[in-house]
């Protein structure tokens, strides 16, 4: 009877050790990815409705570079005028909109120049 010699295949220790070393950096990158995505997120637009003689919502918090768009859903003209004079829409007719990009941080209080009891605030972080 003929016996084949036993040929042992050596274990490639270098290969088996590389795999865990590659997995660790990939896992760390996946864990840190949301931080980079959040930091580099694109500017957004926040909408404020003008209806029933008020701004809804009356207070919004945004990031520098974001836009606020006010839409007049009321039956009469309104406006959006910052207390510090940094922005002013003029009259916004029914169905019309006004948008402003907030490039610097701060607290921007505003009101309707036609109806001063209507007040709102934009907080830019």
N, C-alpha and C positions, 0 to 999 in steps of 0.2 A: 504494500500500500504506500502511496506517495503522499507525504505531508508537506504542505506549504509552510515555508518559514514564517514565523510571526513577525510582522513589520509594524512597529509602533510608530504612530504619528506624534511628534512632539507638540505639546500645547504652546501656542504662540502667546507667551506671557505679555509681550509688548502690546499686542492687539487687544487683549482682554483688559489691560490697564488703561488704554486710551479711551475706551468707551465711557467710563464714569467721568473721566476728566473732561470730555466733551459735553456731557449732559449737564454738569454743574454750571458752566457759564451760560448755557442756553436757558436753564431754569431761572437764573438770576436775571437775565435779560427780559424774560417774560414777566417776571415780577415787577421790574422797574418800568416796563413799557407804558402802563397807564399814567405814570408820573410825567413822562415826556410828552405823551399825547395831550394831557390836560394842559401842560405848560405851553404847548404850541397850538392850542385850539384856535380855530378861526373866529373872527368877530361874529357876533350874532345880532339879531334884531329883536327887540322886545316891543310888544304892542300894548298901547294904552287906549282904551275906548273913552270917548267923551259922550256921555249919555245921562239924561236925567239931571242935568246941571252939576255933574261931578266927573272927575277923572277916575277911571276904573282899570287897574288898581291905582290908588292914590300915591302909593310908594313902590318904587322898583329899585332893585339893586343889580348893578351890572358891572362889567369890567371895562377898563379903559380900552377904547377902540370899538366898543359896541354902539349900536344905533337904537334910539327909541323912536318909534313911529306912533303918532297920535292920530286917531281916526275919529272924525266928528260923526257920531251916529245919532245926533240930536236933531231937532227941527229948526234950530237957530244957529247963527254964527257964534263961534267961540274963538279963543286964541290960547297960545301957550307962550308965556313970557317969564323968563328967569328973573328972580329978584335981584341978582347981581348984574343983569344986563348981558350975560354971556350968550343968550339965544332969545329970539322972538319970532313967532310965526306970522304975525299979522293976523288978519281974519281968516279963519278956516270955516268955509261954508259947509252946509250939510252934505255928508258923503265924501268930503275932501279929507286929505291927510297932510301931515307935516312930519318930517323926519329930521333928526339931528344926531350927529355922531359925537359922542363924548370921548375926547382924546386925553383928558387929564382927570385924575382922581379928585374926589371931593363930594360935597353934599350940595346939590343944586335944587333949591326950592323954586317953585314956579306957581303962577296963578293965571287966571283968565283976565285979561285987561278989560273985557266987557262985563265980566261978572266976578268981581274981586273975591267973593266968598268961596269960589272954586279954587282949591289949592292942591298941590301935589309936590312930590319930591323925587329926585333921581339921585341915588347914592352910587357913586362910581368908585370901585375898589382898584 
